[in-house]
């Protein structure tokens, strides 16, 4: 009987919807997109498939332990209570990756040390003072992911090991190449899956070209990797994994061509090496050619490219480059174009109105992915002939994401899974507020009784509220004079600002 369990797939901001669709198409259950992640459920086969097949996942995590911790001591105690023999043995090595967003825990490295100490002490107490698994920063057998949000702690096993963007086919690279996961995500966002020719006129090391070829031929991106972390797990099913790895039944032939060009001969040489390493050379045509020399292109092609931003890579005339891009889109490339960029002033030089804009992260840069529809004549004629222009939409609006789980719901889920059963003991150790602190502790908001739909902001300082007479009287011993307040400059702010 197959046993389903919870999993989490990590990704880049802006690619959550694409990853959720990938997982749904693979047969994952209870798929829910969050911020830079997608949670889902499945069995061991689904875990293997997610690692092998997902083009937009950075890593696949398997949560194993959830609990509440309010300080370093409670974190250590709770981690030490877990039975680590379920996932580790004395002959294995382990490493810890911590992601922390908390007022209680402000340093991820300190969290890593405390969790490491707790795991090591668990084995010493059980097997002897000299008996413990080794710690290795690189290429550890078992990788433990620690995620802390406020006082909620989740420990997960990292089933991927190295980030899944490291496909294994890249043998050389130019300066600042685009991440493979991001490249695949942009291609999938465009809707391209091999139904027409694709062009990258500034291809660099060829990442868009290779990822497009893998999508067109439906080749799993994970087949190039030498290993996954789950191969070191006690329950690793080698026979099942081999059957999935060697299954080529879903691969297909690609009827068109993928065209790549770059002004740099060195870049084209590197791109060719990567294309050959991936085994997709028959689908890709490469040549040394600046974008200014493009005079013709296949009909109904799609352009996807990542031009220089003027940051790590630049040219002597950035505005001229983007103006040339716009000119070639108008007169040469007939179809649609997807361009990722960083500066609005350069986008403006393209001289075309984008049909959609999507915020997307490229490394640490908050970039934007823009789609341009290229057609003959004006928009009215294009629509009249049956053409459609997408409405611009940001995929990172808060309303498009699931609401955050409340503490009560989160604890109930943890109890349901039989993990983190010491919440009450940890909560009991929380420091108590004094009577004065309790009376005047900060409130974030309340609802006006006379108008239930209207939210009224409450300041953390009780004296800042213009008519908070009770608070002022309790401190000064007398009722305040409203007229005196006005004379001293207590003015009502009719347009309060709200910090993000």
FIZA-135239 format. One line per 4 residues: number of its first residue (from 1); for each residue x, y, z of C-alpha. Coordinates in pm, 1 decimal, m for minus. Layout:
<recs>
NUM) X Y Z ~ ...
</recs>
This chain:
<recs>
1) 0.0 0.0 0.0 ~ 136.6 341.4 m99.3 ~ 178.8 586.1 186.7 ~ 134.4 955.0 110.1
5) 318.7 1224.9 302.0 ~ 363.3 1601.8 291.3 ~ 629.8 1761.9 70.0 ~ 740.1 2115.0 m12.2
9) 896.0 2229.4 m340.3 ~ 1100.3 2551.3 m326.2 ~ 1119.2 2789.8 m621.7 ~ 1179.6 3153.1 m722.8
13) 933.3 3432.7 m658.8 ~ 710.6 3459.5 m963.8 ~ 729.4 3090.7 m1061.3 ~ 494.2 2944.8 m798.4
17) 203.0 2905.4 m1040.7 ~ 419.1 2728.1 m1300.1 ~ 560.0 2485.4 m1042.3 ~ 211.6 2413.3 m903.8
21) 95.3 2315.5 m1254.4 ~ 401.3 2095.9 m1305.6 ~ 331.1 1907.2 m983.2 ~ m40.0 1873.2 m1063.4
25) 44.1 1730.2 m1407.1 ~ 276.6 1478.9 m1241.2 ~ m12.6 1354.1 m1025.9 ~ 65.6 1527.7 m695.6
29) m226.1 1572.3 m455.8 ~ m341.4 1867.7 m244.9 ~ m117.8 2110.3 m437.4 ~ m107.2 2460.3 m282.2
33) 107.0 2750.3 m402.8 ~ 264.9 2976.9 m141.1 ~ 540.5 3235.3 m150.9 ~ 849.1 3091.8 m321.7
37) 717.0 2742.6 m249.1 ~ 446.9 2489.9 m334.2 ~ 323.7 2231.9 m84.4 ~ 185.8 1900.4 m205.4
41) 131.4 1538.1 m106.2 ~ 237.8 1211.0 m261.8 ~ 422.5 886.4 m206.2 ~ 787.0 786.2 m255.2
45) 738.7 761.4 m630.5 ~ 607.4 1118.3 m640.1 ~ 912.9 1239.2 m446.3 ~ 1140.8 1077.5 m705.4
49) 934.0 1215.4 m995.6 ~ 935.8 1569.0 m852.0 ~ 1316.6 1564.8 m837.9 ~ 1355.1 1414.4 m1184.5
53) 1085.0 1601.1 m1375.1 ~ 1016.4 1944.9 m1222.2 ~ 1184.7 2215.6 m1428.1 ~ 1102.3 2502.7 m1190.6
57) 1177.9 2344.6 m851.1 ~ 1497.2 2436.2 m666.4 ~ 1468.2 2156.2 m411.2 ~ 1213.0 1910.5 m273.3
61) 1176.4 1894.7 105.6 ~ 1007.3 1631.1 320.5 ~ 891.1 1776.7 657.8 ~ 954.7 1534.1 945.3
65) 907.4 1735.7 1265.4 ~ 712.0 2048.4 1364.3 ~ 706.1 2224.5 1700.6 ~ 699.5 2557.6 1883.5
69) 1018.7 2710.6 2024.7 ~ 1049.9 3050.5 2189.8 ~ 1423.4 3057.8 2262.3 ~ 1750.0 2874.4 2200.5
73) 1705.0 2636.4 2495.0 ~ 1357.5 2522.7 2392.0 ~ 1481.3 2480.2 2034.5 ~ 1765.4 2256.0 2156.2
77) 1534.0 2053.0 2382.1 ~ 1272.6 1991.9 2113.7 ~ 1526.9 1892.0 1847.8 ~ 1694.3 1651.0 2089.7
81) 1362.3 1479.0 2165.7 ~ 1318.9 1364.5 1804.3 ~ 1428.0 1005.7 1727.9 ~ 1712.4 1080.6 1486.8
85) 1785.1 711.9 1425.8 ~ 1488.6 723.4 1185.6 ~ 1690.0 929.2 936.6 ~ 2053.8 913.9 1050.7
89) 2306.9 650.0 1155.3 ~ 2654.3 667.6 1304.7 ~ 2821.6 593.0 971.7 ~ 2646.9 880.8 790.4
93) 2737.5 1249.1 764.7 ~ 2488.6 1535.0 787.0 ~ 2464.6 1908.1 724.0 ~ 2209.4 2172.5 823.3
97) 2058.5 2450.1 613.6 ~ 1865.9 2712.0 815.6 ~ 1612.4 2967.5 693.1 ~ 1498.2 3202.9 969.7
101) 1230.6 3474.1 974.9 ~ 1173.1 3540.9 1341.9 ~ 1205.1 3799.2 1618.5 ~ 1297.7 3521.5 1862.3
105) 1578.7 3386.0 1642.6 ~ 1770.3 3652.0 1451.5 ~ 2079.6 3461.0 1333.6 ~ 2047.0 3157.6 1107.1
109) 2402.5 3045.2 1184.6 ~ 2328.5 3031.9 1558.3 ~ 2016.5 2824.6 1484.0 ~ 2230.7 2587.8 1276.3
113) 2476.3 2539.7 1564.3 ~ 2203.6 2472.7 1823.4 ~ 2029.1 2217.6 1600.8 ~ 2361.9 2048.5 1525.1
117) 2447.2 2029.4 1895.4 ~ 2109.1 1875.9 1976.8 ~ 2145.4 1604.7 1710.5 ~ 2501.9 1519.0 1814.4
121) 2405.8 1505.9 2184.2 ~ 2111.5 1277.1 2100.6 ~ 2351.2 1016.3 1959.0 ~ 2608.1 1063.0 2239.8
125) 2343.0 1005.9 2508.1 ~ 2212.8 695.4 2334.2 ~ 2533.1 528.3 2206.9 ~ 2820.5 673.3 2412.6
129) 3030.1 990.9 2439.5 ~ 3243.3 905.2 2134.6 ~ 2958.7 786.1 1912.2 ~ 2810.1 1041.6 1675.1
133) 2751.3 1094.5 1301.2 ~ 2993.7 1329.9 1125.4 ~ 2918.5 1684.3 1016.4 ~ 3010.9 1779.4 660.8
137) 2944.5 2117.3 499.6 ~ 2954.9 1983.8 142.7 ~ 2821.9 1656.6 m2.2 ~ 2676.4 1531.4 326.2
141) 2475.9 1207.6 319.0 ~ 2173.6 1365.0 491.5 ~ 2078.5 1733.2 457.5 ~ 1843.9 1875.6 720.6
145) 1650.6 2192.8 642.7 ~ 1545.1 2411.2 938.3 ~ 1270.8 2666.0 871.9 ~ 1163.2 2905.5 1148.7
149) 872.9 3149.4 1108.5 ~ 817.4 3338.3 1433.3 ~ 818.7 3063.1 1696.9 ~ 709.0 2785.8 1458.0
153) 984.5 2543.5 1364.0 ~ 977.7 2287.9 1082.1 ~ 1255.3 2035.7 1031.0 ~ 1266.3 1874.2 686.7
157) 1482.5 1632.2 495.0 ~ 1623.9 1780.5 175.2 ~ 1568.8 1509.3 m85.6 ~ 1754.0 1691.9 m364.2
161) 2099.1 1765.5 m225.7 ~ 2249.3 2021.7 m459.8 ~ 1997.8 2275.0 m589.4 ~ 1798.0 2130.0 m878.1
165) 1900.1 2419.5 m1102.0 ~ 2236.4 2242.9 m1127.6 ~ 2112.4 2008.9 m1397.5 ~ 2450.9 1859.5 m1480.4
169) 2472.9 1947.5 m1850.8 ~ 2649.5 2285.3 m1810.6 ~ 3022.5 2238.0 m1876.1 ~ 3112.8 2605.1 m1929.0
173) 2952.7 2943.8 m1877.2 ~ 2978.5 3311.2 m1965.6 ~ 2969.2 3586.6 m1707.8 ~ 2642.2 3601.7 m1507.4
177) 2445.3 3324.8 m1687.3 ~ 2073.3 3302.4 m1614.0 ~ 1970.4 3030.1 m1366.9 ~ 1839.3 2713.9 m1536.0
181) 1523.7 2701.8 m1320.2 ~ 1446.8 3066.2 m1397.0 ~ 1506.4 3011.8 m1769.6 ~ 1274.2 2709.7 m1777.2
185) 1012.7 2900.6 m1575.1 ~ 1011.9 3192.8 m1819.3 ~ 972.4 2955.4 m2115.1 ~ 682.6 2775.0 m1945.2
189) 521.1 3107.7 m1851.4 ~ 528.0 3207.9 m2217.3 ~ 323.1 2900.2 m2304.4 ~ 586.8 2773.1 m2548.5
193) 622.8 2395.3 m2559.1 ~ 762.9 2337.2 m2907.6 ~ 468.2 2452.2 m3120.6 ~ 675.7 2704.8 m3320.0
197) 1037.8 2817.4 m3373.0 ~ 1209.3 2989.9 m3079.0 ~ 1482.7 3254.9 m3096.3 ~ 1725.4 3392.7 m2838.4
201) 1925.1 3663.9 m3021.5 ~ 2146.4 3728.8 m2714.2 ~ 2192.0 3370.9 m2595.4 ~ 2513.9 3392.2 m2390.9
205) 2602.7 3043.5 m2268.1 ~ 2283.5 2897.8 m2418.3 ~ 2069.8 2832.8 m2108.5 ~ 1740.3 2935.0 m2273.4
209) 1829.5 2724.8 m2578.7 ~ 1900.2 2403.7 m2385.0 ~ 1602.0 2441.3 m2150.6 ~ 1374.7 2505.9 m2450.3
213) 1504.8 2194.2 m2624.8 ~ 1441.4 1984.1 m2312.6 ~ 1085.2 2118.9 m2296.0 ~ 1019.8 2067.5 m2667.8
217) 1146.7 1707.1 m2659.9 ~ 995.0 1646.7 m2312.3 ~ 1328.5 1531.5 m2170.9 ~ 1340.1 1525.4 m1790.5
221) 1595.7 1778.7 m1659.2 ~ 1704.4 1547.1 m1376.1 ~ 1853.4 1276.0 m1596.4 ~ 2186.7 1461.8 m1621.1
225) 2247.6 1467.1 m1244.7 ~ 2488.2 1217.8 m1093.6 ~ 2306.7 1187.0 m760.2 ~ 2020.6 1298.4 m538.7
229) 2026.2 1319.6 m158.9 ~ 1736.8 1071.7 m123.7 ~ 1963.0 794.9 m255.8 ~ 2129.0 794.6 90.1
233) 1800.8 759.9 282.2 ~ 1728.9 433.3 467.1 ~ 1406.7 377.8 267.1 ~ 1562.6 441.8 m76.1
237) 1399.0 215.8 m337.8 ~ 1670.6 173.5 m603.9 ~ 1454.5 m44.3 m829.6 ~ 1169.9 210.0 m835.1
241) 1405.1 500.8 m898.8 ~ 1585.5 318.8 m1182.8 ~ 1254.2 245.6 m1354.4 ~ 1161.2 615.2 m1344.9
245) 1507.0 734.3 m1447.2 ~ 1521.0 505.5 m1753.3 ~ 1163.3 568.7 m1870.4 ~ 1178.2 748.2 m2208.3
249) 819.2 677.1 m2309.8 ~ 706.8 1039.6 m2277.5 ~ 985.4 1190.2 m2490.4 ~ 891.4 1327.0 m2833.0
253) 1039.0 1471.4 m3153.9 ~ 1058.5 1845.6 m3209.8 ~ 945.6 1961.0 m3557.2 ~ 1092.0 2312.0 m3557.1
257) 1426.3 2473.6 m3474.3 ~ 1565.1 2675.7 m3185.9 ~ 1790.8 2961.5 m3298.8 ~ 2059.3 3118.8 m3082.0
261) 2298.9 3402.3 m3158.2 ~ 2535.6 3632.3 m2972.7 ~ 2777.2 3910.5 m3058.7 ~ 3056.3 3723.0 m2874.2
265) 3233.7 3432.0 m3051.3 ~ 3345.0 3307.1 m2708.3 ~ 2985.1 3293.0 m2587.6 ~ 2878.9 3089.8 m2892.6
269) 3166.2 2845.1 m2835.6 ~ 3055.8 2798.2 m2473.8 ~ 2690.9 2762.4 m2575.2 ~ 2782.5 2491.5 m2825.1
273) 2968.3 2296.6 m2555.7 ~ 2661.7 2306.5 m2329.4 ~ 2424.7 2214.1 m2612.2 ~ 2636.4 1910.5 m2701.9
277) 2669.2 1810.9 m2337.1 ~ 2288.5 1805.4 m2308.6 ~ 2258.2 1598.2 m2626.5 ~ 2020.2 1841.9 m2799.4
281) 2246.7 1977.8 m3073.9 ~ 2014.7 1852.4 m3350.0 ~ 1743.6 2091.1 m3233.9 ~ 1957.2 2406.9 m3205.4
285) 2115.7 2638.8 m3463.0 ~ 2394.4 2866.2 m3330.1 ~ 2578.5 3155.5 m3493.0 ~ 2786.4 3461.9 m3410.3
289) 2564.2 3759.3 m3492.1 ~ 2482.1 4085.6 m3311.4 ~ 2112.8 4167.8 m3279.7 ~ 2160.2 4464.3 m3513.8
293) 2230.0 4221.6 m3803.5 ~ 1902.2 4029.7 m3775.2 ~ 1719.0 4106.6 m4101.3 ~ 1487.0 3806.0 m4120.9
297) 1337.4 3542.0 m3893.2 ~ 1104.9 3240.6 m3923.4 ~ 733.6 3318.8 m3937.1 ~ 528.4 3297.4 m3617.2
301) 840.4 3258.9 m3405.2 ~ 870.4 3335.7 m3035.7 ~ 1156.8 3543.2 m2894.5 ~ 1275.1 3481.7 m2537.7
305) 1586.7 3662.0 m2424.4 ~ 1777.1 3806.0 m2129.7 ~ 1962.6 4118.9 m2251.0 ~ 2227.3 4295.8 m2039.6
309) 2089.6 4504.5 m1750.0 ~ 2380.6 4743.0 m1712.9 ~ 2473.6 4573.3 m1383.1 ~ 2716.3 4279.2 m1402.7
313) 2706.6 4285.1 m1782.8 ~ 2690.9 4608.8 m1979.4 ~ 2765.2 4765.5 m2317.4 ~ 2890.0 5108.5 m2413.5
317) 2541.7 5212.4 m2529.9 ~ 2269.4 5042.5 m2321.4 ~ 1991.2 5271.6 m2444.1 ~ 2097.4 5211.5 m2803.4
321) 2089.8 4833.7 m2745.4 ~ 1730.8 4839.1 m2613.9 ~ 1626.6 5073.1 m2894.8 ~ 1767.4 4819.8 m3141.6
325) 1576.5 4539.6 m2965.5 ~ 1254.8 4737.5 m3012.9 ~ 1330.1 4802.1 m3378.1 ~ 1394.2 4432.6 m3449.1
329) 1075.7 4332.2 m3266.1 ~ 874.9 4571.5 m3484.7 ~ 1029.5 4485.5 m3821.1 ~ 1186.9 4136.9 m3803.2
333) 1044.7 3909.9 m3532.5 ~ 675.1 3846.3 m3605.8 ~ 500.5 3668.1 m3319.8 ~ 553.3 3731.2 m2950.3
337) 854.3 3822.8 m2738.7 ~ 934.0 3772.4 m2369.9 ~ 1211.0 3988.6 m2226.7 ~ 1343.5 3990.1 m1871.3
341) 1497.4 4319.3 m1762.5 ~ 1585.0 4533.9 m1464.1 ~ 1563.7 4905.5 m1548.5 ~ 1246.0 5084.6 m1659.1
345) 1443.9 5343.5 m1854.2 ~ 1588.4 5070.0 m2074.9 ~ 1251.2 4899.2 m2120.6 ~ 1113.9 5238.5 m2227.4
349) 1367.6 5252.2 m2512.5 ~ 1209.1 4940.4 m2667.8 ~ 924.5 5169.4 m2770.6 ~ 648.7 4906.9 m2747.9
353) 365.2 4865.1 m2499.2 ~ 394.6 4531.0 m2316.1 ~ 85.2 4313.6 m2300.8 ~ 186.5 4178.0 m1959.2
357) 433.5 4252.2 m1681.2 ~ 537.8 4003.4 m1413.2 ~ 769.2 4081.3 m1119.1 ~ 1036.4 3813.3 m1099.3
361) 1360.8 3767.9 m908.2 ~ 1685.7 3706.9 m1094.4 ~ 1933.3 3637.3 m818.2 ~ 1911.3 3936.8 m586.4
365) 1775.0 4168.3 m857.0 ~ 1403.3 4249.9 m856.5 ~ 1345.3 4220.6 m1229.0 ~ 1040.1 4226.8 m1450.9
369) 932.8 3986.1 m1722.7 ~ 750.1 4162.6 m2005.2 ~ 558.4 4014.7 m2296.0 ~ 529.1 4197.9 m2627.9
373) 279.4 4098.7 m2897.9 ~ 415.6 4180.5 m3243.6 ~ 155.5 4221.3 m3519.0 ~ 91.0 4416.2 m3840.8
377) m116.4 4735.6 m3823.0 ~ m284.6 4877.6 m3513.1 ~ m437.0 4703.6 m3210.5 ~ m794.5 4751.3 m3327.9
381) m725.0 4578.1 m3659.8 ~ m535.0 4301.9 m3481.9 ~ m826.8 4233.0 m3245.1 ~ m1079.1 4254.9 m3531.2
385) m891.1 3983.5 m3719.9 ~ m920.2 3750.9 m3419.0 ~ m594.8 3831.4 m3239.1 ~ m586.6 3845.2 m2860.7
389) m371.6 4055.2 m2631.7 ~ m325.8 3939.2 m2274.6 ~ m404.5 4179.5 m1995.0 ~ m109.5 4273.0 m1776.2
393) m116.7 4088.5 m1446.0 ~ 119.2 4051.3 m1153.6 ~ 135.9 3695.3 m1026.4 ~ 269.6 3803.0 m688.6
397) m37.8 3979.4 m549.7 ~ m112.4 3878.7 m194.8 ~ m474.1 3799.6 m282.0 ~ m355.4 3534.1 m530.5
401) m170.3 3346.5 m255.7 ~ m327.8 3130.5 15.5 ~ m377.5 3298.8 349.2 ~ m120.4 3233.6 620.0
405) m208.4 2951.6 856.4 ~ m294.4 3069.1 1206.1 ~ m97.4 2943.4 1506.4 ~ m395.9 2735.2 1617.9
409) m435.0 2572.8 1276.1 ~ m60.4 2512.5 1246.8 ~ m43.5 2341.7 1588.2 ~ m351.6 2132.2 1507.9
413) m186.9 2012.8 1187.2 ~ 129.8 1924.5 1375.8 ~ m67.5 1726.3 1636.7 ~ m262.5 1550.2 1360.4
417) 65.0 1429.3 1213.0 ~ 183.0 1312.5 1556.1 ~ 477.1 1549.7 1579.2 ~ 575.2 1830.7 1813.9
421) 380.1 1711.0 2115.4 ~ 554.4 1932.5 2370.4 ~ 393.1 2263.6 2270.5 ~ 229.9 2312.7 2610.3
425) 558.0 2267.2 2796.2 ~ 733.5 2519.5 2572.8 ~ 448.7 2770.0 2601.4 ~ 454.7 2735.2 2978.7
429) 811.2 2867.0 2984.8 ~ 719.0 3191.6 2809.1 ~ 802.2 3498.2 3022.6 ~ 491.7 3651.0 3185.6
433) 402.2 4016.2 3143.5 ~ 367.7 4246.1 3441.2 ~ 26.6 4396.4 3520.8 ~ 129.9 4730.2 3371.7
437) 270.2 4565.7 3057.7 ~ m49.4 4365.2 3015.4 ~ m266.5 4673.8 3057.2 ~ m83.9 4880.2 2799.3
441) 59.6 4612.7 2572.4 ~ 50.4 4710.3 2200.2 ~ m264.1 4645.6 1999.8 ~ m246.5 4643.6 1620.8
445) m609.5 4717.3 1531.4 ~ m971.7 4700.2 1642.7 ~ m1312.3 4750.8 1485.0 ~ m1524.3 5059.8 1547.3
449) m1844.8 4934.9 1716.0 ~ m2053.9 5196.2 1535.6 ~ m1922.2 5086.7 1199.0 ~ m1830.4 4714.1 1201.6
453) m1677.6 4727.9 852.4 ~ m1437.4 5010.9 932.8 ~ m1094.4 4926.6 1068.0 ~ m944.8 5177.0 1312.3
457) m568.6 5185.5 1365.7 ~ m447.6 5184.7 1728.7 ~ m104.6 5324.6 1807.9 ~ 138.7 5132.4 2028.6
461) 169.1 5448.9 2239.3 ~ m157.2 5501.9 2440.2 ~ m83.3 5877.4 2466.9 ~ m71.1 5916.4 2089.1
465) m447.1 5858.5 2050.8 ~ m605.5 6204.9 2061.4 ~ m903.0 6105.6 2278.6 ~ m751.8 5824.0 2484.5
469) m848.8 5999.4 2804.2 ~ m849.0 5684.7 3019.4 ~ m485.3 5610.3 2938.8 ~ m373.8 5967.1 3001.2
473) m567.6 5995.8 3328.7 ~ m417.8 5669.8 3463.0 ~ m68.9 5818.0 3425.0 ~ m122.9 6186.4 3507.6
477) m404.2 6141.1 3761.4 ~ m633.6 6393.9 3591.0 ~ m853.2 6423.7 3285.1 ~ m685.5 6593.1 2988.1
481) m809.8 6913.0 2833.4 ~ m892.3 6868.5 2468.4 ~ m847.5 7242.3 2409.6 ~ m502.4 7232.7 2565.8
485) m406.0 6947.3 2341.1 ~ m500.8 7146.7 2032.9 ~ m307.7 7451.9 2152.2 ~ 5.8 7243.6 2199.2
489) m9.0 7117.8 1845.4 ~ m198.5 6790.3 1888.7 ~ m334.3 6777.8 1536.9 ~ m535.9 6498.2 1389.1
493) m368.9 6319.1 1102.7 ~ m641.5 6262.3 846.0 ~ m406.6 6073.2 614.2 ~ m209.1 5832.3 827.9
497) 62.7 5644.0 651.1 ~ 90.2 5270.8 677.4 ~ 426.4 5102.7 664.6 ~ 464.3 4797.9 446.2
</recs>
